[in-house]
Amino acid sequence: MTTSQNPTAQAPYKQLRRPTTDRMIAGVASGLGRYFDADPTLVRVIFAVVTVLTGGLAALTYPVIWFLMPEEPPTAPPWPTAATTAAPAAATTTPAPTMPVHGDRGPI
């Protein structure tokens, strides 16, 4: 009996990967931001501050992470964002059923 695996199936765990679309240099900050559910711009700012505080030593970690972090396959589904996962509020609301007023017995 052979089993076939779906290559586009979602992994049961988070995967640390460099995206192909949302990147400035190599996608390291974007990949870290996606993995930790943080804004990639915030990750870039933190990385820049740490680089300044360490006298440039932290900048040496960027090429290492770039080399070690695999690139996201081009057939990967788009990353879920708040805009794509949240349903519009107006479309999901239904009016509350009206209750008959005391003494209202309907049509006679």
N, C-alpha and C positions, 0 to 999 in steps of 0.2 A: 504494500500500500504506500503510495507516495503522497506527500503533502506539498502543496505549493504555497509559497509565502507571497503576500501582497506587498510589493516594494513601497507603496505609498501609504501603508498602514501606519497609524500613529503609534509611536513607542509608548510603553506603559510608564515611562519615566522621562524626566526632562533630559534633553540632550544639549550639551554645550557645543554650539557650532557657530561658525562665522557666516552670517547671511550674505547673499549675493546682491541684495538690493539696497539695504539700508546701511551703507558704510561710508566712512570718510577716507580712511587709508586702506585698511585691510579687513575691517569689520570686527576687530577684537572688542572694542568698546560696545558696539551694538550687540554682539553675541553675549557679552557679560551682562548687559542691561536686560536682554530678553530672558536670560537664565535666572537672574535674580529679581525679575519683575520690576525693574527700575528704568527710568528714562536714560537712553544712551548718552544724552547730553550731560546728565548728571555724572555718569561714569567717566566721561571725558574730562569734566572739570575736576573731579576727585583725582583722577590720574595725573592731571597737570599740576595740581597742588602738591600731591605726594612727590612728584618729580622735582619740584622746586625745593621742597622741604628736605629731600634726601640728597640734594646737590647733584641731581641728574642720574643718580644710581637707579632709580625706579624706571628710567627710560630704557635701561638695558633689559628689563623684563618684557617689554613690548615685542621685540622680535622673537623672543623665546615663546611667548604665548601665541604669536602669529604662526610659528612653526608647529606647535603642539596642538592647537585647536583646529579640528577638521572643518573644511568648508561645507556648508549646507548644500545638499544635492539640488540641482536645478528643478527637479520634479517634486520637491518638497511642497506641501501645502502652505499657503500663506500663514504667517504667524497671527494668532488671534489677538485682536486688540479690543479695547473697550467699545469701540464703535461697531465692531462686527459681532461681538458676543451679546451686547445688550439689545433687547427688543425695544422698539419705540413704545413709549408709555401710552400714547394716544391709540395705538393699534390694539393694545391688549386690554384696555379698560372697557368694561361693559356697564351699562347703567344698572343701578340696583333695582330689583323688582319693587313695584309700588304695592303698598299694603292698603287694603280697603279702610276707609275712614269709618269710625264707630257709627253704627246706625245705617251704613250704606249697604243695602241688600241687592244692589244691582238693578237691572231693568225689571219693571213690573209687567 
